[in-house]
Amino acid sequence: MALRRGLHVAARSHPLRWAGVLTLVIVAVGFQLKRSVPDPVVHLAMATTAAALPGAAPALPWPVTGQAAVAVPGRGLFLASGPESPVPIASLTKIMTAYLVLRDHPLSPTAEGPTVVMSDADRDEAALDEEADASSVPVQPGEVLSERQLLNGLLVHSANNFADVLANWDRGSLAAFVAQMNSAASALGMKETHYADTSGLSPQSVSSAGDQLRVAVAAMAIPAFAVMVDQTSVTLPIAGVIPNYVSSVGTDGIVGVKSGFTQAAMGCLVMAADREVDGRNVMVMAAVTGQPGLKPLDAANTADTALVDAAAHALHERPVLSRSAVAATVGLPWRSDGVAAATGRGVTLLAWPGDDVQMTFTPKHLRNGAPAGTLVGTLEVSDGSQHVSVPVRTTAPLPTASLSWRLKRR
C-alpha cells in the first residue's frame, strides 16, 4: 500500500515540475525579446590620407636676389623662396591702403562711390611729390574726385598724394590710418610687416614678399579692387590718360596687381595672372622684392612671370575620389559582414605634386531597419583650401535582428 501511495504522489508532482520549467523558459524568452537591440555602428572604410598628385614638388625659378613668393588662392597654395625678413617695399604699401579703404567704404565693380573735394594742401602735396620725382597725380583746390577715381590713381598710377587723401578721408588723420594698416596686417598674419606711411615712400614701411601676397590675395577677393588693378590706364580730370605702372597688365593673362620702386626697396612687384590648368582657369600670384639692375621693375616683372608660369605648369586637375566608392561600412552584431556605404559623388581637385588629400569622416547615428540610401555620414575631402563635403549612403537596407539571434545572444 505504501509503495502504491508513493508512486501516485510522484505521478501527481511530475506535471508541476514541467510547468515550472515551462514558466522559466517563457520568462527567459520574454527577457531576451525585451532586451534592447544595439544600434548600427558606422566605420570609415578608406584611408584618411591619399596622394593627390604623386611626385616631388617642382623646383621653382626663384630669383637670385631679393625675396619671392607664389600663391594659388583657389588652391590655398603658398610657397616662399626661403626664410623671410622685413625689407622696404615701396609702393606695394598701397595695396594695404586700397584694401582698407574698400573694406571701410565698399564699392561695387562699377560704382563711383562718395566724392572728396581737393584742398590747397592736396594741391601742394601733389606739387611736392612731383618735385621729388615721386609718382603723383596733379589736383586743384575745389576739384571733386570720386572714391573710384582716387583708387584708380592710387593703384594704376601709384599716386602717393592720393594715398594720403584717401587715408585722411577714411580715418581723419594719417596716424590713425597707419595704425589701422598695422592692425589689419596683424589680422592677416603678416608677421614681417610694419607700415610707417600710406604710400611706401618711407623706407620704414617694411614687409616681405610672402606678406604682400597675403594682403594682395585678400584685396583681389574684393571685386572692385580686382577690376581696378586690371586696367592698362585710367583717365582723370586734370592728369588726363595715365598708364598703369604694371606695364604687363592686359598681356599674357596678367590681371594686376601693383609695382613699387625706391632706391631703398629696388624693384618690387606683386603679379596676378590667369592661367589655364587642364581646361580650368586658375589665378596664380607671385611677388618679388629687391630686384636690382638698370630696369628693376622689368626685372621684377620677368621674375614674377617665370614664377607664375612654373607654378601653373606644375598644377593639375586630378580625380581624388570616385563616385560610388565604398567609404564606410555599417556594422551589425547579427551579421558577419557589414553593409557597405558609398559616396554620392566624385571629387576632382586642383593638385600640387607631393601634396596629400585628407579624408575626414563624420558619422551619423543610425537606427535598425533603415532602408537603402540612408545617409550614414559625411566625408570631407580636403587639399589646401579646397574642401568638398560628400554624402555617404547605404547601398542596401539595414536588416533588423533575427528572432534566432535575439534568442541566442548572451
Secondary structure, DSSP 8 states (H G I E B T S, - for coil): -HHHHHHHHHHHHHHHHHHHHHHHHHHHHHHHHHS-----EEEE-S-SEEESS-S--------SSS-EEEEETTTTEEEESS----EE-GGGHHHHHHHHHHHHS---TT----EEE--HHHHHHHHHHHHTT-------TT-EEEHHHHHHHHHHS--HHHHHHHHHHHHSSHHHHHHHHHHHHHHTT-TT-B-SSSSS-STT-EE-HHHHHHHHHHHHTSHHHHHHHT-SEEEETTTEEEE-SSTTTTSTTEEEEEEE--TTT-EEEEEEEEEEETTEEEEEEEEEEEE-SSSHHHHHHHHHHHHHHHHHHH-EEEEEE-TT-EEEEEE-TT-SS-EEEEESS-EEEEE-TT-EEEEEEEE----TT--TT-EEEEEEEEETTEEEEEEEEESS------HHHHHH--
